């Protein structure tokens, strides 16, 4: 079984889907690994490191030819892998709900037409045995960390309380909205930097998680919709009464904050709006908001993907592809996710992975020239 590792072509994508560490492990399984020339350069991995690990390094045409599995961080454009044979597995983040002309559903349709089997790693079910394969968790963890560093970089004041002979510097007040993997890491990082941290989420079960990290939970009480639990551990839609109560609570709290980090996402749908322009106007000049959901429409009114903008004296940070801003570490975790996935199902006799129904049905988008994912057929 030949495994091809592609150089990412999406604008601003610095990660790579395999590292020398995982290349060695794939070869130990009995696989042949071919890496596209320059694939790891932006993640601080040179071609010589891949060659030393046992991979062949060549141009894309040679790498894809004869491959049974193609690994990517972001799903490649179908035409860019035209030398791949029908039946090849494309294993990457597929982003099937994107609406661009050559992405999302259009890209998935292209895979089906070519006879490729597209496996969407972001659809990995959130079950115990798949935790080590979960790219969303591994990448979100470092996104939450980086969001705090980005906020600190834009914030014109110190983070921790400092007592000096000239007087005391107050600790930055940090409010995290959305306590998933990214939010929890943002809380932990802000606490390490000495911030005074509070957090909120629509899922009441997260209160204990917030408190366990030493932060203050900010929750709407006694209003229908407090649970907010969606499928697979994600937040779901809130009731109208809850939205109104939350907006009132957040408005009073946000006005006192120096830094706000928003992380709320609902899979397959636009990001929920958490902060309005009117709420931004209540924050003091020099405050910072980091919108980690900016590429999904944004949690913050006025946030712009790929830009740092200013409204009412408040900086709103909307960096694209935050995991890629820590490419060496996020690549290492992403690559391990892919290895953990493929190695779990590796059949030594067949010399290739064979998926079971639970995980296969969850992540498989195309097969046999057709779209087969229930999430895309609904």
C-alpha positions as CSV (number, residue, x, y, z in Angstrom):
1,X,0.0,0.0,0.0
2,X,1.4,3.3,-1.1
3,X,0.6,6.4,1.0
4,X,1.0,9.8,-0.7
5,X,1.5,12.9,1.4
6,X,0.7,16.2,-0.4
7,X,2.0,19.7,-0.2
8,X,-0.9,21.9,0.8
9,X,-2.1,24.3,-1.9
10,X,-4.7,26.3,0.0
11,X,-3.8,30.0,0.7
12,X,-2.1,30.4,4.1
13,X,-2.1,26.7,4.9
14,X,1.3,25.9,6.6
15,X,0.6,22.5,8.0
16,X,1.5,19.1,6.6
17,X,-0.4,15.8,7.0
18,X,2.6,13.6,7.9
19,X,5.8,14.1,9.8
20,X,9.0,12.0,9.8
21,X,7.7,10.4,13.0
22,X,4.5,9.1,11.4
23,X,6.3,8.2,8.1
24,X,8.5,5.8,10.1
25,X,5.4,4.3,11.8
26,X,3.6,3.8,8.4
27,X,6.6,2.1,7.0
28,X,6.7,-0.2,10.1
29,X,3.2,-1.2,9.2
30,X,4.4,-2.3,5.8
31,X,3.3,0.8,3.8
32,X,5.4,2.7,1.2
33,X,5.3,6.4,1.8
34,X,5.8,9.1,-0.9
35,X,6.0,12.8,0.1
36,X,5.6,15.7,-2.3
37,X,8.6,17.8,-2.6
38,X,8.5,20.8,-0.2
39,X,5.4,19.4,1.7
40,X,6.8,20.1,5.1
41,X,8.8,23.3,4.5
42,X,6.3,25.7,6.1
43,X,6.0,23.4,9.1
44,X,9.8,23.4,9.6
45,X,10.3,19.9,8.1
46,X,12.7,19.6,5.2
47,X,12.7,17.0,2.5
48,X,15.9,15.4,3.8
49,X,14.1,14.6,7.1
50,X,11.4,12.7,5.2
51,X,14.0,10.9,3.2
52,X,15.9,9.9,6.3
53,X,12.7,8.5,7.7
54,X,12.3,6.2,4.7
55,X,10.0,8.1,2.4
56,X,10.6,8.8,-1.2
57,X,10.4,12.6,-2.1
58,X,9.2,13.6,-5.6
59,X,6.8,15.9,-7.5
60,X,3.0,15.5,-7.1
61,X,2.5,13.5,-10.2
62,X,5.0,10.8,-9.1
63,X,3.8,10.9,-5.5
64,X,0.1,10.3,-6.4
65,X,0.7,7.7,-9.1
66,X,-0.2,4.2,-7.7
67,X,-1.2,5.5,-4.3
68,X,-3.9,3.7,-2.4
69,X,-4.2,6.5,0.2
70,X,-3.7,10.2,-0.2
71,X,-3.2,12.3,3.0
72,X,-3.8,16.0,3.2
73,X,-4.6,18.6,5.8
74,X,-7.2,20.3,3.6
75,X,-8.9,18.3,0.9
76,X,-7.0,18.7,-2.4
77,X,-8.8,20.0,-5.5
78,X,-9.8,16.8,-7.5
79,X,-8.0,18.0,-10.6
80,X,-4.8,18.3,-8.7
81,X,-4.7,14.6,-8.1
82,X,-5.9,13.5,-11.4
83,X,-3.2,10.8,-11.6
84,X,-4.8,8.9,-8.7
85,X,-6.6,5.7,-9.5
86,X,-10.3,5.1,-8.8
87,X,-10.9,3.8,-5.3
88,X,-8.0,5.7,-3.7
89,X,-8.8,7.0,-0.2
90,X,-8.5,10.8,0.2
91,X,-8.0,11.3,4.0
92,X,-8.2,15.0,5.0
93,X,-10.4,17.7,6.5
94,X,-13.1,18.0,3.8
95,X,-15.1,21.0,4.9
96,X,-18.0,19.8,2.8
97,X,-20.4,22.6,3.8
98,X,-18.2,25.4,2.4
99,X,-19.9,27.3,-0.4
100,X,-17.1,28.4,-2.7
101,X,-17.1,27.5,-6.4
102,X,-14.3,24.9,-6.1
103,X,-14.7,23.8,-2.5
104,X,-17.3,22.2,-0.2
105,X,-19.9,20.2,-2.0
106,X,-18.4,21.0,-5.4
107,X,-15.2,19.4,-4.4
108,X,-17.0,16.3,-3.0
109,X,-18.9,15.9,-6.2
110,X,-15.6,15.9,-8.0
111,X,-14.3,13.1,-5.8
112,X,-17.4,11.1,-6.5
113,X,-17.1,11.6,-10.3
114,X,-13.5,10.5,-10.2
115,X,-14.4,7.3,-8.2
116,X,-12.3,8.5,-5.1
117,X,-13.3,7.5,-1.6
118,X,-13.3,10.7,0.5
119,X,-12.9,10.4,4.2
120,X,-13.7,13.5,6.2
121,X,-11.6,13.5,9.3
122,X,-13.6,16.3,10.9
123,X,-16.7,13.9,10.9
124,X,-14.9,11.5,13.2
125,X,-17.5,10.5,15.9
126,X,-16.7,11.7,19.4
127,X,-16.5,8.3,21.0
128,X,-13.9,7.0,23.4
129,X,-12.0,4.8,20.9
130,X,-11.8,7.6,18.4
131,X,-10.4,10.3,20.7
132,X,-6.8,9.8,19.4
133,X,-8.1,10.3,15.8
134,X,-10.0,13.5,16.4
135,X,-8.5,16.3,14.4
136,X,-11.0,18.9,15.6
137,X,-9.9,18.4,19.2
138,X,-6.2,18.4,18.5
139,X,-6.3,21.5,16.4
140,X,-8.8,23.4,18.6
141,X,-6.6,22.8,21.6
142,X,-3.7,24.8,20.1
143,X,-6.1,27.3,18.6
144,X,-7.4,28.2,22.1
145,X,-3.8,28.7,23.2
146,X,-2.9,30.8,20.2
147,X,-6.0,33.0,20.6
148,X,-4.8,34.1,24.0
149,X,-1.3,34.8,22.7
150,X,-2.8,36.8,19.8
151,X,-5.0,38.8,22.3
152,X,-1.9,39.5,24.5
153,X,0.0,40.7,21.5
154,X,-2.8,43.2,20.5
155,X,-3.5,44.2,24.1
156,X,-1.6,47.3,25.1
157,X,-1.3,46.4,28.7
158,X,0.2,43.7,30.9
159,X,-1.6,40.4,31.6
160,X,-0.8,39.6,35.2
161,X,-1.2,41.8,38.3
162,X,2.1,43.4,39.1
163,X,3.0,45.1,42.4
164,X,5.8,47.5,41.9
165,X,7.4,50.4,43.9
166,X,5.6,52.8,41.5
167,X,2.2,51.2,42.1
168,X,0.1,48.2,41.1
169,X,-0.8,47.0,37.6
170,X,-4.2,45.3,37.5
171,X,-4.6,41.9,36.0
172,X,-6.3,41.7,32.6
173,X,-9.9,40.6,32.8
174,X,-10.5,37.8,30.2
175,X,-13.9,36.4,29.2
176,X,-14.1,33.2,27.2
177,X,-17.3,32.5,25.4
178,X,-17.7,28.9,24.4
179,X,-16.1,26.2,26.6
180,X,-15.3,23.5,24.2
181,X,-11.7,22.2,23.6
182,X,-10.5,25.7,22.3
183,X,-12.3,27.5,25.1
184,X,-10.9,25.3,27.9
185,X,-7.4,25.8,26.6
186,X,-7.9,29.5,26.3
187,X,-9.0,29.6,29.9
188,X,-6.0,27.6,31.0
189,X,-3.6,29.7,29.0
190,X,-5.1,33.0,30.2
191,X,-4.8,31.8,33.8
192,X,-1.1,30.9,33.2
193,X,-0.5,34.4,32.0
194,X,-2.0,35.8,35.2
195,X,-5.4,37.0,33.8
196,X,-8.5,37.2,35.8
197,X,-10.6,34.8,33.8
198,X,-14.4,34.1,33.5
199,X,-16.2,32.0,31.0
200,X,-19.7,31.0,29.7
201,X,-21.3,28.3,27.6
202,X,-24.8,27.2,26.8
203,X,-24.1,23.8,28.2
204,X,-24.6,23.7,32.0
205,X,-22.3,20.7,32.4
206,X,-19.3,23.0,31.6
207,X,-19.6,24.9,34.8
208,X,-17.5,22.4,36.7
209,X,-14.9,22.4,34.0
210,X,-14.6,26.2,34.2
211,X,-14.3,26.1,37.9
212,X,-11.7,23.3,37.8
213,X,-9.5,25.6,35.8
214,X,-9.8,28.4,38.4
215,X,-12.1,30.6,36.3
216,X,-15.5,32.1,37.2
217,X,-18.5,30.7,35.4
218,X,-21.0,33.2,34.0
219,X,-24.3,31.5,33.3
220,X,-27.9,32.3,32.7
221,X,-30.0,30.6,35.4
222,X,-33.6,29.4,35.4
223,X,-34.3,29.9,31.7
224,X,-35.3,27.2,29.2
225,X,-32.4,26.3,26.9
226,X,-29.7,26.2,29.6
227,X,-28.6,22.7,28.7
228,X,-27.8,23.6,25.1
229,X,-26.3,20.2,24.4
230,X,-26.2,19.1,20.8
231,X,-25.1,15.8,19.3
232,X,-21.6,14.5,19.6
233,X,-20.7,16.8,22.5
234,X,-21.2,20.0,20.5
235,X,-23.4,22.9,21.5
236,X,-26.8,23.0,19.9
237,X,-29.2,25.9,19.2
238,X,-30.5,27.9,22.2
239,X,-34.1,28.8,22.9
240,X,-35.2,32.4,22.1
241,X,-35.7,33.0,25.8
242,X,-32.3,31.8,26.6
243,X,-30.8,33.9,23.8
244,X,-32.4,37.0,25.3
245,X,-31.4,36.3,28.8
246,X,-27.8,35.5,27.7
247,X,-27.6,38.7,25.7
248,X,-28.6,40.7,28.8
249,X,-26.1,38.9,31.1
250,X,-23.3,39.2,28.6
251,X,-23.9,42.9,28.0
252,X,-23.4,43.7,31.6
253,X,-20.4,41.4,32.0
254,X,-18.6,42.2,28.7
255,X,-18.5,46.0,29.5
256,X,-16.1,45.2,32.3
257,X,-13.7,42.9,30.3
258,X,-10.4,43.7,28.7
259,X,-10.2,40.7,26.5
260,X,-12.9,38.5,25.1
261,X,-12.3,35.3,23.2
262,X,-15.2,33.7,21.3
263,X,-15.1,30.0,20.2
264,X,-18.7,29.0,19.5
265,X,-19.3,26.8,16.4
266,X,-22.3,24.6,15.3
267,X,-21.2,22.0,12.8
268,X,-22.7,22.6,9.3
269,X,-24.2,25.9,10.2
270,X,-23.1,29.5,10.5
271,X,-21.5,30.5,13.7
272,X,-23.9,31.9,16.3
273,X,-23.7,35.7,16.9
274,X,-22.6,36.2,20.4
275,X,-21.4,39.9,20.5
276,X,-23.2,42.8,18.9
277,X,-21.8,46.1,17.8
278,X,-23.7,47.8,20.7
279,X,-22.0,45.5,23.2
280,X,-18.6,46.2,21.7
281,X,-19.3,49.9,22.2
282,X,-19.6,49.4,26.0
283,X,-16.0,48.0,26.2
284,X,-13.2,50.4,27.1
285,X,-10.8,51.7,24.5
286,X,-7.9,49.4,24.0
287,X,-9.8,46.2,24.7
288,X,-9.4,43.2,22.4
289,X,-11.8,40.5,21.1
290,X,-10.5,37.4,19.3
291,X,-13.1,35.7,17.1
292,X,-12.1,32.1,16.5
293,X,-15.3,31.4,14.6
294,X,-14.6,34.2,12.0
295,X,-14.3,31.8,9.1
296,X,-17.7,30.4,9.8
297,X,-19.4,33.8,9.7
298,X,-18.1,35.0,13.1
299,X,-19.4,35.2,16.6
300,X,-18.7,38.9,16.7
301,X,-20.5,41.6,14.7
302,X,-18.0,43.4,12.5
303,X,-15.2,40.8,12.6
304,X,-13.5,40.3,9.3
305,X,-11.8,37.0,8.3
306,X,-8.1,37.5,7.9
307,X,-8.0,41.0,9.4
308,X,-7.6,42.9,12.7
309,X,-10.2,45.6,12.7
310,X,-11.1,48.3,15.2
311,X,-14.6,49.3,16.3
312,X,-15.3,51.8,19.0
313,X,-11.7,51.7,20.0
314,X,-11.8,47.9,20.4
315,X,-9.5,45.6,18.3
316,X,-11.3,42.6,16.8
317,X,-8.9,39.9,15.8
318,X,-10.1,37.6,13.0
319,X,-7.1,35.5,11.9
320,X,-7.8,32.8,9.4
321,X,-6.7,29.2,10.0
322,X,-5.4,29.7,13.5
323,X,-4.0,26.2,13.8
324,X,-1.7,26.9,10.8
325,X,-0.2,29.8,12.9
326,X,1.5,27.1,15.0
327,X,2.3,24.8,12.0
328,X,5.0,22.7,13.5
329,X,3.0,21.6,16.6
330,X,-0.4,21.4,14.9
331,X,1.2,19.3,12.0
332,X,2.6,16.9,14.6
333,X,-0.8,16.4,16.2
334,X,-2.7,16.2,13.0
335,X,-0.2,13.7,11.6
336,X,-0.6,11.5,14.7
337,X,-4.4,11.7,14.4
338,X,-4.1,10.4,10.8
339,X,-1.7,7.7,11.8
340,X,-3.8,6.6,14.8
341,X,-6.8,6.4,12.5
342,X,-5.2,4.3,9.8
343,X,-3.1,2.1,12.1
344,X,-6.2,1.2,14.2
345,X,-7.8,-0.4,11.1
346,X,-4.7,-1.7,9.5
347,X,-5.2,-5.3,8.3
348,X,-1.8,-7.0,8.1
349,X,-3.0,-9.7,5.8
350,X,-4.6,-7.3,3.4
351,X,-1.7,-4.8,3.7
352,X,-4.1,-1.9,4.1
353,X,-6.7,-0.5,6.5
354,X,-10.2,-1.9,6.6
355,X,-12.8,0.4,8.2
356,X,-15.6,-0.8,10.5
357,X,-19.1,0.4,10.0
358,X,-19.4,2.8,13.0
359,X,-16.4,5.0,12.0
360,X,-16.5,4.2,8.3
361,X,-20.2,5.3,8.0
362,X,-19.5,8.4,10.0
363,X,-16.6,9.8,7.9
364,X,-17.1,8.3,4.4
365,X,-18.5,10.9,2.0
366,X,-18.1,9.2,-1.3
367,X,-17.7,5.6,-2.5
368,X,-18.2,3.8,-5.8
369,X,-18.8,7.0,-7.7
370,X,-21.6,8.2,-5.4
371,X,-22.1,10.5,-2.4
372,X,-22.9,8.1,0.5
373,X,-22.8,10.3,3.6
374,X,-26.2,10.7,5.3
375,X,-25.1,14.2,6.3
376,X,-24.8,15.3,2.7
377,X,-27.8,13.5,1.4
378,X,-30.3,15.0,3.9
